[in-house]
Amino acid sequence: MRTILIIGAGRSASSLIQYLLNKSEKENLHLIIGDLSLALAEKKTNNHPNATPIALDIFDQSQRQKAIQSASIVVSMLPAHLHIEVARDCIIFKKSLVTASYISDAMQELDAAAKENNLIFMNEIGLDPGVDHMSAMKVIDEIKDKGGKMILFESFCGGLVAPESDNNLWNYKFTWAPRNVVLAGQGGAAKFIQEGTYKYIPYCNLFRRTEFLDVEGYGRFEGYSNRDSLKYRSVYGLDDVLTLYRGTIRKVGFSKAWNMFVQLGMTDDSYVMENSENMSYREFVNSFLPYHPTDSVEIKTRLILKIDQDDIMWDKLLELDLFNNKKIVGLKNATPAQMLEKILSDSWTLQPDEKDMIVMYHKFGYEFEGSKKQIDSKMVCIGEDQTYTAMAKTVGLPVAMATLLILNGKITTPGVQLPIRKEVYLPILKELEEYGVVFKEQVMSYLGYNPDKNFN
């Protein structure tokens, strides 16, 4: 039998494992599911005869290498910074590797060794990055193949709560790593290009510079800019494009509300708060407010954030129980961001029977036969429950499909890569449609603009 080693049995691994187990009989597969928690690995294998759960400590070199050596191919669903040791072992034991994470500098350095050993190190094959790359390249290649010239590319993606489970004022619940949500946008200005002009948004303004997106049947959304939209310009073959913008989707009003935490300093992850273990929610909020001999924490919060008493923003803060002096955060040596994450997890955790939703939206502007045209491509995917989420499906299925295509010799280009070649994206996008991940494309008038062109 062909052995697939899957390292990491967390949230995003559910659909990945289920897909491969469903194919295991026909494809002659045996899965080894390795996780620090044996109980979690056992839960994900569900006593399937073609799966073996093992306790795997990624920092135990002999344990890690033994597992990798016995595999036909390795899938790493670990946090991004932990892939590299696995990748180096894959070079040693000549195993191809699949991950859903961005290609790090350390991973890229293994490209020559991977090619030398004819190994495929497929990265960025989840949702975002992953499905976004594949669905974008499909349309970009189609436009170029017929002689069109790309002039605009905008891409938005968001993990949200499904309409039937949307029952809080923020219209949001955690469907992915909460820490990533809390830290979103930090680490430098967002940068992109619009109509040939480079644009920059500092973190302090990021959540007040949004644009609206309408998705038929699901209403209006907003998008805020990702940190670096320009790094895929060359990867996508869009060096001459006039507009290139990548953003994150939320329901309208979320960004304005989230900006309250940014302005207070609650999303800061650079220092530890004193006595964080014993701090109440109310004390946490008060830590960021000026002293006043008579004003309450509530009054000080409203004043500093300029919130009127009848403003929905105030109701959003109250809904989180932020001013409760009985609830204790209970985290030792915690940063403000870690404290905020804990508080939000109380309110924003998806319940067992609740569903999440993925929304992806691409805009392609191009010139063809003397006129400007635009294609909008939209995808909405609804999850089943807390375990088989839309996020787990759209991250895990592309990883699983790529793994099988590599095993079966259908993907053959060696080296460290992302899924932008037709041999990768065409079969995966086609198969994803069978699982409800479908892009609807609409041709429309080109919406690019440049009101200052007469003044240049």
N, C-alpha and C positions, 0 to 999 in steps of 0.2 A: 504494500500500500504506500501511497505517497503521503508524507507527513507534513502538515502545516503547523508550525509553532506560532501561536498567538500569545504575545507577551502583553499583559494588561487586560483585565476583564471588567473594566469600569463601564460607565454609562453608555459610551459610544460603541461598545463591543457587542451589545445585545443582538442587533440586526445582522452584524457581520458574522457572528457565530451561528446564528439561526440559518442564514443563507448557505453557509458552507456545510453545515450538518445536513440540510435538506438535499444538497448535491452529493453528499459523501458516498452514498451507495453507487450511484451512477458513475461518479468520477474517481472512485477508488481512493477516497481520502480518509486519513485519520488526523484528527485535530488534537494537538496538545495545548491546553489552555493553562498558561502560567501566570500566577498572580501572587503578590505578597500574602494575600488572604486566600487560603485554600478553600474556605467556605464560599467565597465569592466565585471562585473558579468552578467549584462543584455546582453552585446554583446555575451558572450559565451553561454548563454541559448537560444538566438535567438528566443524568444517567443514560445519556445516549451511548449506544454500543461503539460508535466510531469516534468517541472523544475521551480523552484522559485529562482530568484536572490535576495540576501539580502546584505545590507551593514553590514560588520562584522569587528569590531575593536578587534583584538586578545588580546589587553591589557585591554579591558573592561570585567572584570570577569563575571558580571551578564549576559551580552550579549553573551559571549562565552559559558558559562555553559547552558544557555537556549537553544542555538542552538544544543549543544552536547546532552543534555538530550532528545531532541525530535527525535534524529536520531536512526536508526537501526545499523548503522556502520559509522565510521568517516574516511575520507581520508584527510590527511594533506599534502598540496603542498606548505607549507610555507618554508622559508629559514630554514636550519637545526636547528639552535640554538633556533628557536621559537616552535619546536614541543613539548617540554617538558611540558609546561603548559597544552597544549591540551591532552597530554598523561595522566597527573595526573587527569584531569577531566574525562577522559575515564575510569580510575580505579574507581573513585567515582560513576559514573553513569553506570558502567558495560557495556561499549561499546568496541568492537574490533576496532583496529586502523591500518591503512595502510599508510606508507610513503615511499618515494623513497630515503631517506637519509641514510647515514652511521649511525650505532648504536653508539650513544654517551654514555659516562660513566653514565650520568644521566638517560638515557633511559634504559640501562642495569640494573640499580638498581631497576627498576619496574618489573623485570622478575618474582620475587616471588609473588608479588601482582597480576600480570596478570594471573599466573598459578592458584593461589588460587581462582580467580574469573572466571576461565575457559575462559579467554579472549585471543585472538590472536593479538599480536602486530607485524605485518609483516613490516619489514624495508628493505632497500637496494633492492627494487623491481622495480627499474627504468631500466636505460640502464647500466651505469657504476657508481655505483654498481647496479646489477640486472641481466640483460640479460647475462652479463659476468659470474656471479656466476652460473646461471642455465645452460648455454651452456657448461661451464667447468665441472660442476659436472656430467652432463649427460655422457660425454665421460669418465671422471675419474671413475665413477661408473661402466660403461660398461667394462673398462679395468680390474678393480679389480674383477668384477663378473666372468670374464672368467679366472681369475688366474694370470693376469699380475701384475707386480710390477712397480709403477711409479718411474721414475728417473729424469724426466725433465718436468717442466710446465712453459711456457712463455705465457703471455696474453697482448695484446695490443688493445687499443680502441681510436678512435678519432672522434670528430665532425668537419667536413670539409665542404668545398663548393663543390657542384656537378660540374662535368666537364663542363656542358653547361653554368654554371654561374661563372666559374673561369676566371675572367677577370682582375686580378691585379698581380703584380710581386711577391707578397708574397704567391700567391695560397692559400689564406686564407680569411675567413670572420667570424664574430662572429655568432655562431649558438646557443650559450648558454650564461650564465652570463659572460659578458666581464671581470668583476673583477676577476673571478676565473682564467681566462686565464692569466691576467697580473701578478697574484700572484703565478702562478703554480710553484711548486718545492721549495717554501720557507718554512722555519720553521724547518730546520735540514737536514742533509745529506740524500740522497737517499741510501737505503740499500737493498741488495738482496744477493742471493747466486748463484754462478756459479761453477759447477763441484766440489762441496764440499767446496769451499772457499768463505768466506764472503767478500763482496765488498761494498765499500762506495764511493759515489760521492758527494762532497760538491757542494752547489748551484752555486758557481762561475764557476764550470766546467760542470754543468749538461747538458747544451745545446751543448756541444762539444763532448759528449760521446753518440753517437747515433748508431743504427744499421738499416740496410736496410730490407725492407719487400716488396715482390712482390705479387701483387694481379692481377690475370688474368683479362684482359679487362680494368683495371684501372691503370696499370703501377706500378711505384716504389714509395714507401713511406719510411719514416724514423720513428723510435721510440726512445723517450728519457725516462729515468727511472722515474717511480712514486716514491714518497717519501719513502714509506715503503711497500716493496713487501712481507715482512716476516710475516705480521700480519694475513695472511690467511693460513699460513702453517698448523696450527692445525685445523682450520675451514674446510679446504678441505681434511683433513686426509693425509697431505703430509709431516709429520714430518721427514721422512727419505729421502726425495727427494734431489738429488744432485744439481739441478738447479731450482731456483724459481725467476722469474723476471716478473714484471708487468710494462707496459709502456704506453705512450701516443703517438698516431699516428699523424704525420703531413706530408705534401708533402715535398719531398727532397729539402733542402735548407732553410726551414723555421727556423730551430733551429739555424743554423749558423747566420742568420740575426737577430733573436730574441736576440741572445747573445750580440749584440751591445748595446741593451737597458740595459741588465744586467750589462755589463762592465761600462757603463756610470753612473749607479745608478738610472736609471729612474723607475725601478720596486720596489723601496724601499717604504714601506708603514708605516715606523716607525716614521716619523717626518713631520711636516707641513711646507710648503714653504711660506716665507714672500711674501706678496702682490700677492698671486696666482691669485686673482680675476682679476687683471688688466694685467697679464703677457701675452705677445704674444707667439706664438709657438716658434719663434726665440729666445726670451728671455729665455724661458723654456730650450731649448737646451743649450744655452750659460751658464746657471746656473751651468752646470756640467763640463764646460771647463775652462782651465787655462786662466788667463789674458794675452793678448799680445797686444802691442801698434799698430801693423800694420796688423796682420793676421785677416782675416774675420772669422766669425763663421763656414763657410763651410770649410775653410782651417784647422782650429783648430780641427774640427770634423774628417776630413780625417786623420790628423796627429796622433791624439790620438787613433783612431781605426785602424790605418795602412791600410787605404783603398786607393787603386790606383784610378786614375780618371776614368779609363775604367772598373772598377769593378762593377758587377751587384749589389753589396751591396750598392753602392752609389746611383744607380738608384732607389733602394727600398726605401731609405730614402727620396729622392726627391719626389717620388710618394705620400708620406704621407704629403707633403707640410710642412715639419717640420721647414723650414727656412723662413716661411712667417712672416713678421713683422706686418702684418695688422690683421691676425686672432688672436682673443683673446680667451684664455682658458675659462675664466669666472667662475671659481669655487672658492668660499670662503674657506679659511683655508684648502687647499687641500694638500694631500701628493703627492710626485712624482708619485706614482702608480696611484692615482686618476686622475692626470693631463694627464698621458700617456693614460689611459683608454679613457678619453674624446677625445683626439686627434685621437686615433685609431678608435673610433666609427664613426668619420666623414668619414673615408674611408672604413671601414670594416663592415658596417651594411648591412644585407641582404635586398635587395629591394623587393617590394611586389610580383613581378613575378619571383624572383630568387629562386633557389633550393639549399638545403644543402644535405650533404651526411654523413652517418655514416659508418665507416669501423671498423670491429672487427676481430682480428686474434689471434687464440690460437695455441700453439705448445705443443703437448703431447709426451714425450719420455717415453718408458717403456720396461721392459724386459719380454719376454714371451717364454717359452720353450727353454731357453738357448740362445736366440738371442735378440738383441736390435732393437726396431721398433719405428717409429714415425708417428703420425697423425697430420696433419695441418688442422685446421678448420677455414673457412673464411666466413664472412658475410658482404655484402654491401647493404645499404638501401638508396634510394634516396627520398627526400621530394617532396611534391607537390607544395608548394609556401611558402611565408614568414610566414603564419599562421600555416598551416598543414605541419610542417617541419618533416624531418626524426628524428630529435632530439625529437620533441614533441611526435611523434609516438612511438619511441623505449623507451621513458621514461613513457609516459602516458598509453599506452596499457597494459603493464604488471601490472601496478598499478590497472587499471580498472578490468583486468581479475582476479587478486588475490582477489580484493574486492568482486566480484561476486561469486568466488569459496568459500570464507569464508561465505558469506551470505547463500549460498546454501548447506552448510555443507559438502563440498568436501575437504576443508582443515580444519583439526580438532585439530592438535597439538597446545596446548596453550603455551603462554609465549612470551617473546621478542625474535625475531628470524630473520634470513635472509633466502632467498629461496634456500636452499641446499638440501631439502628433495624431494624425488620422487613425493610425493603427491602434491607438489607445481610445480616443474619444468617440469614434463612430460606433464600435460595438457596445461600449459601456452606456452611452446615452440611449441607444436603441433598447437595450435590456432594461434600463432604469424605467422606461415608459411602462413596462409590464408591472412595475411596482408603484405606479401612480406618480412618478416624478416626470411630469410632462411640461414642456415649454410651449406656450402659445405665442406665435409670432404674428405681428400686425404691421403692415406697411402703412406709413403715414407721412404727412408733410414734415420736412426738415425743420426742426425747432431751434437750430443754432441762431445766434444773434451777435451783433457787435454794434451797440448804439453809438460808440465813439469813433466809428470808422471815418466819418466826415471831418473829424478834428485832427486826424493823424497826418 
